[in-house]
Amino acid sequence: MDAALPIVRVDLWRADAAVLFDWLVSVDLNTVPISHPAQKQALMDLLARFETDTDVVDISQAEIDEAQSAVAQNMGW
């Protein structure tokens, strides 16, 4: 990452981070609908940040399952 570029910090609920990380490592990004290649790159950048800046890389399947249940409870739609 270029240190000269502006950075935006986003605080996520750990369960959201776990769900997103699990999805990002399992999805085939070549099949995700995108309208610009930068969208795919941004998803890859997000995955890289999860891998380097969080502890969700080491969570168990049971923790992922719990996170999915917790996030789904707050869907509201």
N, C-alpha and C positions, 0 to 999 in steps of 0.2 A: 504494500500500500504506500502511496506517495504521501510523505509527511507534510507536504505543502498543501494538500487538498483539505478543504474544510471537512470536519467530522461532525456527525449528528449522533447524539447518544439517545438510545431508546431503552427504557426500562421495561422488561417483560416479566410477567408472572412466570415463575420457574416452570410451572406445568405447561404454559404456552411454549416456552423455549424447548422443552422436552418433546412436545408434539411436533413442533416445526422441524427440529433437528431430525427426529425419527423419519419424518416424511421426506426431508431433503436427502437423506442418505439412501432412501429406498425408492424414490421416484426416478423414472427415466426422464430427465429434463428435455430430451429430444421429443417427447410426446406431450409435453405441457404446452398448451396454446400460448403463443407469445405474438406480439405485434411488432417487436423490435428486438434484435439480438442483445441489446443492453439489458433487457429484462432477465434473460437467461443468465447473463453475467452477474447481475445483481443478486440473483438467487445463489449462485456459486460463491459470491463474496459473503453473503449471509452465512452460508454453511461454513466457510473458512473462519468466520468470526466465532461461530458457535464452537468450533474445534479448538481455537486458540484462546478464547477469552471466557469460557464457561466450563463447568464440570458436567454438562449434560452428555458429554461423549462417553462417560463411564457408567451411565445408568443402566439398570437391569431392565429386562422385558417387563417384569412386574411393576417397576416404577413407571415405565412408559404406559402400561395399561391403566395404572392409577391416574396418571396425568391426563390421559385421554378421557377418562370418566369425569374427572374434575372439570376439564375444559368444556365438555359436552353439557354439563349441568348448567353452565352459564350462557348457553347459546341465545336464548331469548327470541328465537324465531323458528 
